Amino acid sequence: MLPTMDAPVPLESPPCPLCRSSAYRTVMTGARDMIWRKPGTFRLQRCEDCGLVATRPRPTPDALSFYYEDTYSGETDDGENPMRAFQTESGLGRLISRYRLRVLEKVRRLGPDDRLLDVGCSYGGFLRVARAHAGCATAGIDMDAGSIEQAVDAEICEYRTGRLVDAGFEAGRFTVITFFESLEHHSAPIAALREARRLLAPGGMIVIEVPNWNGLWRRVFRTAWLPLLIPQHLFHFTPKTLAAALDEAGFEPVAHRQTMFYPLEGVASLGIWLARVTKAPPPGSPFTWRTPLDIALFLVLVALYVVFEWPSQAILQLTGQTGHQMVIARKPGGEAAPEAPGSKAQ
């Protein structure tokens, strides 16, 4: 018998958004929120007809607010906002944004005439980098009101709070729409993609980055895998099911796909697994709560990050086995945008 889910919120089990099937097979049990340590255990199931993996049953849309509270935005007790600072001010945050922009420009080079919408924009860090690089017009939308309230450059960038399907943007307004680590959060991802298609001008590009269910470390660490992020992540895409979702939403075949280089996945997943095994105190606990074993394991993880994480992530990226993937597709119609010199779709 399947284990009973003990989530303290109402749950639902809707049919597959990709093929409407209700035939599922359980592929993972005992998944928990291992980052913020909120209560509840969940299982993941694979659709028997199309293969899309979903968190099922999942919290209802209203109940999900319990798992988002104090996670993606908010200040610490001393008034600092480390998430905002990381995304918009840190060198690493800007480097991630530039990396995403570079992958996008393998298909389309942004310019001043472009109109860019970032879905799940958080504090607007990527939009700031895109404006500085290309001079394009930008807009962002996010479900998290706290992020939008503190988003950067609000005087020159339009921000909206809520779901994309309810945002009221006019049809054909944008030339590029990005979903960076956000599509998996949508309770109705196909509806979100169809709305993105409506908002794109003919020939416009959609860019999606999501965790890669086929990644090696997911198979190794299972419920301790960092990008699993249960239960906020409602869907878990493989390259095949992500391409099928774009096709179902009416986009042309994928113009470019690749896995992404993220040198944190392996060691961080190992850290989550070790914290579970050793019953380590929750993140952010006072240092006095740490045992000598906790401190020793932390030092081991730091050493592994330096000598193992970077080279292993490079190998996984070359073999398509990292835990994150990006795809770029085009809305039919219009003239295809010129590719960057020397670029080729993969």
N, C-alpha and C positions, 0 to 999 in steps of 0.2 A: 504494500500500500504506500502511496505517496505521503510524505510527511506533511503535517498540518502547518500552514503558514501562521506565524505568530505576530504578524505586523499589527501595531496598535491603531490602525486606520482602516477604513473601508477599502475593499479590493474588488477588482473587476477582471474579467477574462474575455475581452472582445475578440472577434474573428481577426484573422490576419489582414492587415491593411493592404498587402500587396496582391493577394489572390482571393481574399474573402473566405478562405477555408477555416474550419474550426477543428481540423484534425491535427493534433500536436503530439510530439514525443518529447519527454523530459530528457534533457542532456546535462543538467547540472542542478544540484540541490545544495541547500545550506549556504547560499550566498547572503552576505550581510554587508552593511555599511561599515567598511573597515577604515575609512578616512575620518569621519566625524563621530563614529561609534553610536549612531542612533539605532534604536531597537527595531527588531524585525528580521525574519529570515525569509528568503525568497528562492524560487526555483526558476530556471531558464528552460524554455521549451523551443523546439524547432518545428516549424510548420512542415507537415508531411508532404504537402503539395509543391511549395516553392522553395523551401529551405531557409526562410528568414527566421532567425532566432529572436525570441522576445522574452522579456521578463514577464512571467505569467503564472499566477495572477499578479496584477500590479496594483498599486494605489490608484484610486480614482483621481481624475484631474484636480478636484478640490483638495483631496487628501495629500497630494504631492507637496503642497506648501509646507507640511510638517517636515519633510526631508530637505527642503531648500532653505528653511529658516536658519540664519546665521552661518551659512556655508559659502555662498558665492559673493557676498558683499557684507559690509559692516566694519566698524572700527573696533579695535581692541580697547581694553580698559584704560590704556594710556593715551587714547585718542588717535593712534596711528591706524592706517589702513594698508596693511602689507600687500593685499591682493591688487589694489589700485596702483600702488607704487611699483610692484613688479611688472605689471602690464604696460604701464605708461611711462615709467621713468628709468627702470633698470636696463642695463646693457643687454642682459639675457632676454628680457621681454622684447626689446626692439629687435634683437637678433632673430627671434622666432618669427616675428612679423615680417622681417625682410626675407627670411627663408621661404615663407608662404608666398610672398609676392614674387620671388624668383621662380617658384614652381608655376604660378599662374602665368608668368610671362614666357614660359615655354610654348604657350598657345597664343596668348594675346598680350601685347605690350600696352600698358595703360598710358593714357595721355590726358591733356586738359579737357578734351571733349567727352571723356567718359563720366558716367554717373554710377557710382558704386554704392550698393546696399550691403551691409554686413548683418546677417541674421544671427542673433546671439552675440551681440557686439561687446557685451560687458561694459567696461569703462572706455571703450573706443580706442584702445591702443593700436590695433591694426589700421584703423581708419586714419589715425594721425600719421602713421608711417606712409600709407598710400598717398595721402595728400602731399606730404613733403617730397615724395619720390616723383609723382606724376602730375600734381596740380589738379587732380580730378575733383569733381563734386562728390560729397559723401553724405550718407545717411546710415543710421543704425537703429536696430530694434532689439529689445531684450525683455524677457519675462520678468526679470528681477528689477523692481522699481528702485532699489537701493543703488544698483550699479548705474542706472540711467540718471538718477539724481546727481551723481558725482562724476558723470562722464566728462571727458576732457574736450575742450574747444567747442562748447555748446553754442558759442556765438557764430561759428562758421560751419557747424555740422548739425544736421537735423536728427533728433533722437525721438523715438517713440517707445512706449512701454506696452507690452502685451504680446499676443500671438500674431504671427505674420498674417494669418487668414482674416484677422479682425482689424488690421492696422489701417486700412482705407487708402493705401497708396494707389495712385492712378495707374492704369494699364499702360505698359510700354515705357515707363518712366526711366528704367535703369538699363545700362549696357552690361553690367556685371553684378551678380549677386553671389555672396559668399556665405557658406555655412561652415564655420570652423568649430569643430567639436560641439555642434549644436543639434544637428538633425536627429541624433539618437535620443535627444530629450523630448522630441515632439510626440505627443500621444497619437497624432495622425500624420505621419511623415509624408505619405503620398499626397495628401491634401495640401501640405505645406509646399511640396515641390510643384504642384499644379498652380498654386498661387504665385510662386516664384516665376513660373513660365509666363503667367499672365502679366506680371510686372516687367518682364524683360522686353526690350525692343527686339524686333526680328533680327536674328543672327547674334543676339546677346549670349553671354557665357554664364554658366552656373558652376561654382567651385565648391566642392564638398570635401571636408576632412572629417573622418570619423575613426574610432577604433577599428582595428582589423581582427575580426574573430578568428581568422586563419593564422594569426601570428604565433610564432614558436613559444614565446613566454606564456601566452594564454594556455597552451596545452600543458606546459610544465607546472605553472603555479595555480591554475584553475581559480578557485574562489579568492585567492590572494593576489590575483593579477591586478595591477594598479589601474589600467583603463576600464576595468569592469564597472566600477562605480555604481553599485547597486544601492537603492532602487532608482536613482535619478536617470540612469540610462535605461530606457524602455526597450530599445532595439539594439541588436548586435549584428552588424553587417559584415558579410564576406565581400570580396570584390564582385562575385557573381550576383549576389542579391542587391548590392548597391547599384550595379549596372541595370538590373531588372527594374528597380524602383524608378530610375531615371527614364527608362523606356516607357514604363506604365504612366508616368507623368507627362509624356509627350515630347521628350527631348531627343535630339539626334544621338546616334551612337557615341559613346564616350570618346572624346578627342585626345585625352591624355589620362594616364593612370600611373600611380607609383606608390610604394610605401614610403613613409617619412622617417627621417633620422631623428630619433628622440632619445638622447643619452641619459635616461633616467629610469626607463621602464623595467629593466632587469633587476638592478640593485634595489629600487624602491619596492618592487614586488617581493623580493627576498626579505626586505625589511618588514613588510606587512606580515609575511608568513612567520618570521621569527617572533614578531610581537605577539602573534596569536599563540604560538607554541609556548613562549616564556611568560605569557600573561602580563606583558609590559603595561605600565600605566598609560592612560590615554595621552595623545599628543597635547602638548602645552602644559602638562603637569609640572609642578615645581621640581627643580633639579634635585631637591632633597628626597623626592620619592624614588629616584633612580637607584637601582642596585648596582653593585660592581659588575654584574653580568650584563646589565643594560648598557653600561658605559663601554664595556669591552666589545660588545656586539656592534655598537655604533661606530667605534673605531675600525672594526673589521669592514663594515659597509663603506666607510670613507675610503679605505685602501682599495677595496674591490672596484669602487667607482672610478678610481684613477687608472688602475692597471687592467681592468676587465671590461667595464661598461662601454667605454668609447670604442675600442676595437671590435667587441662583439656586436654592438649596434651597427657599426659600419658593414660587417659581414652580413647581418640580417637584412640591412637595407638593400644590399646588392642582390640578395636572393629572394626579396619580396616577402620576408618573414617578420618584419617589425610589427609592433602593435598598433600602428596608425597608418592610414591610407588616405590618399587624395585622388579624387577624380574630377575631371573638367569636361563638361558637355555643352552643347550649343542648342539654343532655341532655333527651330527651323525658320527659314525665310531670311531675306536680306542678304547682304554680301558678307562673306566670312571675313573676320578681322585678320589682318596680316600676321603671320607668326613671327616670333622673334628670330633674328638671323641665326641660322645654324640649328634651330630647335627641331625636334622630331617627336611626334606622339609615341608613347610607349604603351 
